[in-house]
Amino acid sequence: IDRNFGAAFEKAQLGAGIELPAKGRVFISVRDEDKRLIVSLASRIHSLGLEIYATRGTARALSNSGIPVEIVLKIHEGRPHALDLIKNRQVQLLINTPSGRMERSDDRQIRSNAVQFKLPCITTLAAASATLQGMEWMKNRPLDVTPIQEPWPTARKITRRNSLPTSTSFASSSWSK
């Protein structure tokens, strides 16, 4: 719980056992429809001090926008590829939006290995944006504990006016309104 979305998202990730990286490398491979939108997110990743690996098409979109990126092959294109990065623990975060038929097999292998190696794997740009908000919050401020009563101090205790019927047959019981 937090008043700031980035902090709340970071806390939720930590609660789920996912540690978002403060340093290291990010692998990005997005479908064609997402290439224009990934540029601003990748720029934020770069400004956090993380290095970026990307597949050829995604790398082209990023480098055309002045974002430093290292090209990595898709699995079916040869080696070194994304699975090598995961298995060798060379990346700390994956952003991979599902795409076409051939890549679908790659996407499945990437996500499966991410789970096996306990790497955060983001599959939508909305989730990538939320993840970055959490990472940016953590870079600039520590997390603190927020009591549940704090965001909602005027919340009132709700009590039931009538108790449950004592009869085991609810069909014959009457509830007051």
N, C-alpha and C positions, 0 to 999 in steps of 0.2 A: 504494500500500500504506500502510495506517495502522491503528493499533489502534482509532481512532474512526471509526465508519461515516460521519459527516458529512464528515470530512476526506478519507476514502478516496473518497467519492462526488465531492467537489469535484475531487480530483486526477484521477479518471477523466474527468470532464467536460472539464477543461482539456486532458487528453491527447487527447480526441476533438475538440478545437478549439472547444469550447462554453464561453463565458464567462458564468457566472451573474451577474445584476445585483447590485450592492451598493446601488444607488439607482435611482430612476426610477419606472416604472409597470408594473403587471401587468394583463393582460386575463384575466378569468375568465368562462367560460361552461360550466356543467356540467348534465348531464341531471338530471331531477327526482329520481332515486334517490340522487344524490350531494349534493343541496343541504344536507341536514342535516349531512353530514360535512365539507363544504367550509368551514363556518363557523370551526372551530378552526384550519384551515390559513390561511384569510384573516386571522384575528386575528394569527397569527404573521407573516404578510406585512406587515400594518400595523405591528406592533411593530418590524419591521426598518426602518421608515421609508419603505416603498414605498407609492405611491398605487395605488388599485385602480379599474379600469374593469370593468364587468360588464354582461351582458345583463339585461333586465328581471327575469326570474324569479330569477336568481342574485342580482341586486342587492337584490331584496326580502328574500331570506333573509339576506343580509349586513347590510343596514340594520336589519332587525328584531332583530338581535343587537348592534346598536350599532357596527357597523364602517362607517366612512365609505367611500362608494362612489359613483362617477359612472356613470350609466346610458348604455350604448351600444346602438344598435339592432342586431338581427340583419340579415344581408345582405338578406334578402328583405323586411324591414320598411322599408327606406329608408336615408337617409344622415343623419348620419355613422354608419358601421358599423365592424365589426371590421377589415375590409380597409383602410379609410381610416387607422386607427390604425397598422396594420403598415406600409403604404406611406409614411406620413408619419413613420415612426420615432418614434412617440409612446409605444410600449410596448417594454419590454426582455425580457419573459417572457410566454408564453401558457400558460394552463391551460384545456384544452378537452376535456371528456370527450364522446365521441360519443353521439348521441341518436337521435331519431326520423327518419322518412323525409324531411320537408322540411328539417330541420336538417342531415341527412347531407350535402347539397350544400354548405351553409354550412361544415360541418366540413372537408370536403375542400378547399374554397377557402382556408380559414384555414390549414390545415396546409401546403398547397402554397406559399402566400405566405410562411409562416414559414420554410420551407426556402430560398426564393428570397432572402429578406432576412436570412438567417442568424440567425434568432431561435430561442431554445430554445422548443420547443412540447411541453408535457407533456400526455399523453392519459389518464392514470389517476391516481386519488388516491394510490395507493401511490408512484408516481413523483413526485408533487407533494410528498409527505411527505419522500422522500429528498432531493429538490432543496432543500427548506427546511432540512433538517439540514445540508446543505453550505453554504448561504447563511448560516445562523446560525453555523456554525463559522468561516467566513471573516470575519464581522463581529467576532468576539471574539478570534481568534487567527490568526497567520500560519501558512501551510503550511510544513512542513519535509520534508526528504528522509528517507525511512526505507529503509535497506538491506534487501534481501529476506531476509537472514540474521537480522535482528533479531527479527521476530515468531516465527521458528521456529529458535531457536539450537540445539535438540537434533536437528534434522533430520540424518539421516546420509546419506552418499553411498551410492547404490545402484550396485553393479557387477554385470555379467552374469557368471555363473560359466562359461558356455561361449561360445565364439565362434560366429559364424554358420558353417554348413556351407560347405565350399568347392565342393561340387557345385552345378551350376545347377538340378538337379532336386530340389526340396524334398520331393517325394513319397517319394523313396527315402532321404532323410536321416533320421536319428534324433536327437531332442532329448533330452538328459538332464534329469531333473527335480530 
